[in-house]
């Protein structure tokens, strides 16, 4: 008798667990739809955050680049003042070189001002090209100082 009651109790417990543990297919579909909607919302938020981060990166890069361009302009002005007292033939050569460097600096400033946000890939390409040109100009200014001395 004890075994029959124990077996019956275990059977009722297992059957009850199975009935309460199973969800209806409608409930499963509803839960899946909720999860999909949450994922879509998360994607939208992540995209907005990425766009904002890209805009912030562009603004920071522009600010830093403008500071470098201004520093180059000051260097060029200082070089012009130094060569003002040079001999005519040397002065003409230096002025010609400085004019070329000044034009490159102006072109970089114009290129930076005219850049429009066109996506991450184009931004990376623009940034790499611009940095290379800026580094080349900085090196040319440095070399000009070395040659001058």
TIFIBA-261904 format. One record per residue (C-alpha): x, y, z. Coordinates in steps of 0.05 Angstrom, whole numbers, padded with zeros to 5 digits, always signed. Example, Ala and Ser with C-alpha at 12.3 -4.5 7.8 and 13.67 -1.06 7.14 Angstrom:
+00246-00090+00156/+00273-00021+00143/
This chain:
+00000+00000+00000/+00057+00047+00017/+00089+00033-00051/+00025+00046-00088/+00015+00114-00053/+00087+00133-00066/+00083+00112-00139/+00018+00150-00147/+00047+00212-00114/+00109+00211-00158/+00066+00200-00221/+00020+00258-00202/+00081+00302-00188/+00114+00286-00255/+00049+00296-00293/+00037+00362-00258/+00108+00385-00273/+00101+00368-00346/+00034+00404-00353/+00057+00467-00318/+00126+00467-00350/+00102+00467-00421/+00082+00532-00453/+00032+00538-00507/+00060+00552-00576/+00025+00619-00577/+00062+00639-00514/+00128+00616-00544/+00115+00657-00607/+00098+00718-00566/+00162+00711-00525/+00203+00703-00588/+00171+00766-00619/+00187+00805-00556/+00259+00783-00559/+00264+00802-00633/+00234+00871-00619/+00283+00882-00562/+00341+00862-00608/+00317+00911-00661/+00312+00967-00610/+00382+00951-00586/+00408+00954-00658/+00376+01023-00668/+00406+01050-00604/+00475+01021-00621/+00473+01052-00691/+00455+01120-00662/+00512+01115-00612/+00560+01095-00668/+00538+01154-00711/+00548+01201-00652/+00617+01172-00638/+00637+01181-00710/+00613+01254-00709/+00652+01266-00645/+00713+01234-00675/+00708+01279-00737/+00700+01341-00695/+00760+01323-00651/+00803+01308-00712/+00784+01374-00745/+00801+01412-00682/+00869+01379-00675/+00884+01388-00749/+00865+01461-00748/+00914+01470-00690/+00969+01437-00731/+00953+01480-00791/+00957+01542-00747/+01024+01520-00720/+01049+01510-00791/+01025+01579-00810/+01065+01608-00751/+01127+01570-00771/+01122+01595-00842/+01113+01666-00818/+01175+01659-00773/+01216+01631-00831/+01195+01690-00874/+01217+01738-00821/+01284+01703-00814/+01300+01703-00888/+01282+01776-00897/+01355+01796-00885/+01386+01742-00930/+01422+01755-00995/+01377+01765-01055/+01392+01699-01091/+01386+01658-01027/+01325+01697-01005/+01290+01683-01072/+01303+01609-01065/+01277+01606-00994/+01216+01647-01011/+01199+01600-01068/+01205+01540-01023/+01163+01574-00969/+01110+01593-01020/+01104+01519-01039/+01098+01498-00966/+01048+01554-00952/+01006+01531-01011/+01006+01459-00986/+00984+01484-00917/+00928+01525-00948/+00906+01466-00990/+00903+01422-00929/+00862+01474-00892/+00814+01479-00951/+00808+01404-00956/+00792+01399-00882/+00739+01454-00886/+00706+01422-00946/+00701+01351-00918/+00630+01326-00912/+00611+01266-00871/+00598+01209-00919/+00605+01147-00878/+00656+01110-00837/+00696+01080-00895/+00705+01147-00931/+00722+01180-00865/+00777+01130-00851/+00805+01140-00921/+00801+01216-00915/+00833+01215-00846/+00891+01171-00868/+00905+01212-00930/+00900+01278-00892/+00946+01253-00837/+00998+01230-00888/+00995+01298-00923/+00999+01335-00856/+01059+01293-00834/+01093+01305-00901/+01084+01380-00893/+01109+01378-00822/+01171+01340-00844/+01182+01389-00901/+01179+01447-00852/+01228+01411-00807/+01275+01397-00865/+01270+01470-00886/+01295+01490-00818/+01352+01441-00820/+01373+01463-00890/+01369+01535-00869/+01418+01525-00811/
